[in-house]
Amino acid sequence: MKLLQSQVEVLYVKMSECKDIEPEILEKMEDIVVFMCNECGQGSANTAGVARMAYNPAIRIVRVQCTGQVGPIQIMDALNNGADAVACVGCCLGACHFFNGNILSMHRIKLMKKLFKELGYSDQFVNQYTSRAAEAETAVGDFDDIVERLATAIREEGTFKDGC
């Protein structure tokens, strides 16, 4: 038990060493929608919760059976309904429980990023990540990366809601 507690304390120290984001930019981040697959994605978030690992309170987790079910319609729905950014967290490559749904999701996200760029928006509003159920650090690291990418997009162009 003491070993687990010391590991958690080390992780909190590592999180506090992450680069700081300006408070005015953090205030603009209200809702970040993260679609997480029921198997590995949600499992890693649950493991992070059990380990009491902290992440940005703007993260809103939406559980889906598989990230392969998340398409452009769901992503645009989230953005149109006020999300600042959208991400998908699915199983690692070769570990999808639903016959390569994670690869399908990666292709869709790649196309959405390309579309955003062509329309003049930042491609940092939509991202794809993979995780394993036992990797709480990966889930929290993914959440931190989402926040940092969104902060970069806000600094450079504004939020999606602002019409960047």
C-alpha positions in Angstrom: 0.0 0.0 0.0 2.8 2.4 0.8 4.4 1.7 -2.6 1.2 2.6 -4.4 0.9 5.8 -2.3 4.5 6.9 -3.1 3.9 6.2 -6.8 0.9 8.4 -6.8 2.8 11.2 -5.0 5.5 11.0 -7.7 2.9 11.3 -10.4 1.4 14.4 -8.7 4.9 15.9 -8.7 5.4 15.1 -12.4 2.0 16.7 -13.2 2.9 19.9 -11.4 6.1 20.1 -13.4 4.1 20.3 -16.7 4.4 23.6 -18.5 2.0 26.1 -17.1 -0.9 27.5 -19.1 -1.9 31.1 -18.6 -5.0 31.5 -16.4 -6.9 33.6 -19.0 -6.5 30.7 -21.5 -7.6 28.1 -18.9 -10.8 30.2 -18.3 -11.7 29.9 -22.0 -11.6 26.1 -21.7 -15.1 25.1 -20.5 -15.9 21.8 -22.1 -13.6 19.4 -23.7 -15.4 16.3 -24.9 -13.5 13.1 -24.8 -15.1 10.0 -26.4 -13.6 7.0 -24.7 -14.1 3.4 -25.7 -15.7 1.1 -23.2 -12.8 -1.3 -23.0 -9.3 0.3 -22.8 -10.1 4.0 -22.9 -12.6 4.1 -20.1 -10.5 1.5 -18.2 -7.5 3.8 -18.2 -9.7 6.7 -17.0 -11.1 4.5 -14.2 -7.6 3.4 -13.2 -6.6 7.1 -13.0 -9.6 7.8 -10.8 -8.8 4.9 -8.5 -5.2 6.3 -8.2 -6.7 9.8 -7.5 -4.8 11.3 -10.4 -5.9 14.8 -11.2 -6.7 16.3 -14.6 -8.4 19.4 -16.0 -12.0 19.7 -14.8 -13.1 20.9 -18.3 -12.7 17.3 -19.5 -16.1 15.7 -20.2 -15.8 11.9 -20.7 -18.4 10.3 -23.0 -18.3 6.5 -23.0 -18.9 4.8 -26.3 -18.7 1.1 -27.1 -15.9 1.6 -29.5 -14.2 4.8 -30.9 -15.0 3.3 -34.3 -18.6 4.5 -33.7 -17.5 8.1 -33.4 -17.7 9.9 -36.7 -17.7 13.4 -38.1 -21.4 13.9 -37.2 -20.7 13.2 -33.5 -17.6 15.4 -33.5 -19.3 18.3 -35.2 -22.3 17.9 -32.9 -20.0 18.3 -29.9 -18.3 21.3 -31.3 -21.6 22.9 -32.4 -23.1 22.4 -29.0 -20.3 24.3 -27.2 -17.3 21.9 -26.9 -13.9 23.7 -27.1 -12.2 20.5 -28.3 -13.0 16.9 -29.1 -10.8 13.8 -28.6 -11.2 10.1 -29.0 -9.3 7.7 -26.7 -9.5 4.1 -27.9 -7.6 0.8 -27.7 -4.0 0.5 -28.7 -3.2 -0.7 -32.2 -3.9 -4.4 -32.5 -5.8 -4.5 -29.2 -9.3 -3.2 -30.4 -12.1 -5.4 -29.0 -14.3 -4.5 -32.0 -12.3 -5.5 -35.1 -10.1 -2.4 -35.8 -12.6 0.3 -34.7 -9.7 2.3 -33.4 -8.0 2.3 -36.8 -11.3 3.5 -38.4 -11.5 6.3 -35.8 -7.9 7.3 -36.5 -8.6 7.6 -40.2 -11.7 9.7 -39.5 -9.8 12.0 -37.1 -7.1 12.4 -39.6 -9.6 13.5 -42.3 -11.3 15.9 -39.8 -8.0 17.5 -39.1 -7.3 17.9 -42.8 -10.8 19.4 -43.3 -10.3 21.8 -40.5 -7.0 23.0 -41.9 -8.6 23.5 -45.4 -11.4 25.5 -43.9 -9.0 27.7 -42.1 -9.4 26.4 -38.6 -6.8 25.0 -36.3 -6.4 21.2 -36.5 -5.8 21.1 -32.7 -9.5 21.0 -31.9 -9.8 17.3 -32.8 -7.3 14.6 -31.7 -7.0 10.8 -31.4 -5.2 8.9 -28.6 -4.8 5.2 -27.6 -4.5 3.7 -24.2 -4.6 0.5 -22.3 -6.9 -0.1 -19.3 -4.1 -0.4 -16.8 -2.3 2.8 -18.0 -3.7 5.6 -15.8 -0.7 7.8 -16.6 -1.4 7.5 -20.3 -5.0 8.7 -19.8 -4.0 11.7 -17.7 -1.1 12.4 -20.1 -3.6 12.3 -23.0 -5.9 14.8 -21.1 -2.9 17.1 -20.5 -2.0 16.9 -24.2 -5.5 17.8 -25.2 -5.5 20.8 -22.9 -2.0 21.9 -24.2 -3.0 21.6 -27.8 -6.2 23.5 -27.2 -4.2 26.2 -25.4 -1.9 26.5 -28.4 -4.8 26.8 -30.7 -6.4 29.5 -28.5 -3.1 31.5 -28.3 -2.7 31.3 -32.1 -6.2 31.6 -33.4 -8.9 31.6 -30.7 -11.5 29.0 -29.8 -13.8 27.2 -32.2 -16.7 29.1 -30.6 -15.0 32.4 -31.5 -15.0 31.4 -35.1 -11.2 31.4 -35.2 
